[in-house]
Structures are given as structure tokens and as C-alpha cells.
Amino acid sequence: MGKLTLQTLGRRLSEKQGDRGVRKTAAEIGISPATLSRVERGYMPDLETFGKICRWLEIDPGEVLGIKAAPAAVAPKIAVHFRKDREISPRTAKALANLILAAQRALLYSEIDQG
């Protein structure tokens, strides 16, 4: 299996889906069948959908984005919600992911300094 990227995410979804139907798989993930089909065809998911897909695939979002995550034992839980933008580019998605992870690291380091 090759390196997992935003461009290969749809292929990984199709592989795990196997013989299951699109509707059943989409219901398991918690997204619409139309959204699942779009992502399988290579369209960029919004961040909420991306998170659901990563959880269903049991993969680290940082692996897909090429970002090294903070150790799980010390990383605080961060939740973010963005409205769907149908035109988000891979470059923008990666920039947003970097921003979120940088904020997470800053929070982690400030908690360590205070601890």
C-alpha cells in the first residue's frame, strides 16, 4: 500500500468499502452517500467529513496531510468545525491543518510550562 495522501484517500475508502454498498458505508461513516461518492472520485472533503473518514479508516489525519502529530499521551483534545467549502484546495486544507496543529502544540507547550 502506497503513501496515503489527500489524493489517494478516495482509493483507500473504496478498498475498505469492498462489497458493501455506498449507502451502507456512508451510514457507517456518518456522511451522505453523495459525499462518499465525491470523495471516492477524488474531491476534497470538508474538515468535518475528513475527520469522520479518518476515524472510519482508523488512520491519523496527520499521516494523510504529511504532518507529524504531537504524542497522543500529552496531546490535548482539540475540536474544530468549519463550514463546507466546495472549492477548498489541497494546499488550503494542508495550511488549515498546519494552523490547527500549531495551535495544539502551542497549547500543549503552554500547559507544560505552567505545570
Helices and strands as residue ranges (DSSP letters): H 9-17, H 22-29, H 33-40, H 47-57, H 61-65, H 90-114
